[in-house]
Amino acid sequence: MKTIKAYAVKEAGGKLEKFKYELTDLGREEVDIKVHYCGICHSDLSMIKNEWGMSQFPLVPGHEIVGEVLEVGNEVNGLKKGDMVGLGWYSASCMHCNQCLDGKQHLCGGSEATIVGRHGGFADIVRGHWSWVTPLPKGLDIAKAGPLFCGGITVFNPIVISGVQPTDKVGVIGVGGLGHMAIKFLKAWGCEVIAFSSNPNKEEAILKMGAHRVINSTNSEDLESIAGSLNFILNTTNVTLDWNAYLGVLAPQGKLHNVGAVLEPMAIPAFSLLTGEKSIGGSPLGSIALTRKMLEFCVRHDIYPTVEEFAMEDVNEAIAHLESGKARFRIVLKA
């Protein structure tokens, strides 16, 4: 048994408080990680508030974890004590369903999420199945790597599964924690990148991170100026938008892909899809292998999220900073 020191919320919408809990003996295929850094994702905020109706309290948030292997089970291969690793939204999957056997473990119906029904990375130690504990490639900046394990792979996966080409003209809706990483990835991919933002104060920063042009998403004339021109649009926001207007921006056979947790049904006119053979998709994070490829891509192109660092003990201040919309663009807690 291990006594874990952590920060937990005791009720929906509550403040994080110091919290201790006991971990049972390490399983044969499990890995214990000493947390060095943990990003704060908007999903942590949603879980704290129980917006998705699946939070269990007390809740220790945190699923963008970078740390050091403390202990491995006796049937763990490829990891050893002292290795630097990362752990994201998923901490385990069944490893025997068709999805797992096909290398799509993130689609496993029996997957285990790091902060759903268990405690996450706002702690000194976190546990995961060896398969989802990802070794960090040489040269990766561990102080900035945490958000790659959720936000990063969330926007990298659609680029791959949608078959985005370097010659494509693409758009990113929303330039926040997810969107700013999408812009960096797509620029390195070779695409012409259009950013959709409703905040004119962000334009200089958006262009600096790699966008070729910024479109005012609240201005119908701006949208009309690029009508029928984009091969791929990635929506990273979690609010209801004028989806038909964005479908009008797509070129024939273009795709609108959603990774934002929009809770309301999306109103999509059928003829907006039919007339241009357009499509709509969505995805969660990405597979184990693709996560590793993403990390290698980041090292090769020196791509990292833009982060603000807080001490772990200042977690409530960090959460308030995120909730206020002032984060630029991801927050990382240092243990």
Beta strands, then each sheet from edge to edge (+ up, - down):
strand 1: 2-8
strand 2: 17-23
strand 3: 30-40
strand 4: 64-72
strand 5: 84-87
strand 6: 90-92
strand 7: 112-113
strand 8: 125-129
strand 9: 134-135
strand 10: 169-173
strand 11: 192-197
strand 12: 213-216
strand 13: 230-235
strand 14: 250-258
strand 15: 279-282
strand 16: 307-311
strand 17: 330-334
sheet 1: 1+ 2-
sheet 2: 8+ 3- 4+ 5- 9+
sheet 3: 8+ 3- 17+ 16+
sheet 4: 6+ 7-
sheet 5: 12+ 11+ 10+ 13+ 14+ 15+
end
